[in-house]
Amino acid sequence: MASAEDLISIKKKIEYKIINVLKAIFDPEIPVDIYELGLIYEIKISDLFNVEIIMTLTSPNCPVAESMPKEVEDKVGEVHGVESSKVNIVFDPPWDKDMMSEEAKLDLGMI
């Protein structure tokens, strides 16, 4: 059985892989990945390596409101070490441009 330190280390490695996967998924309306765009609020990894992604969309009427969460769930589920993945969409707090990373703002010419 893995020690608490080993478990934390494994979770950190899986989280890093998940973030890289999220950085490869782009919002179709804004040419920035969903991680840098600030759509990912939280990545939860249980001790059994079940992953829950808490995310939002740029608006409730987003044209990919059905397909993007499924894409995120499927791609995160393919990460080595992940047992299962689930996406929960929330709109509180609502997304706004201040949630974007400095890199995203730079890419979009906002700074």
Secondary structure as GFF3:
##gff-version 3
##sequence-region A 1 111
A	DSSP	alpha_helix	4	22	.	.	.	ID=ss1
A	DSSP	beta_strand	40	45	.	.	.	ID=ss2
A	DSSP	beta_strand	50	55	.	.	.	ID=ss3
A	DSSP	alpha_helix	67	77	.	.	.	ID=ss4
A	DSSP	beta_strand	84	89	.	.	.	ID=ss5
A	DSSP	three_ten_helix	97	99	.	.	.	ID=ss6
A	DSSP	alpha_helix	102	107	.	.	.	ID=ss7
###
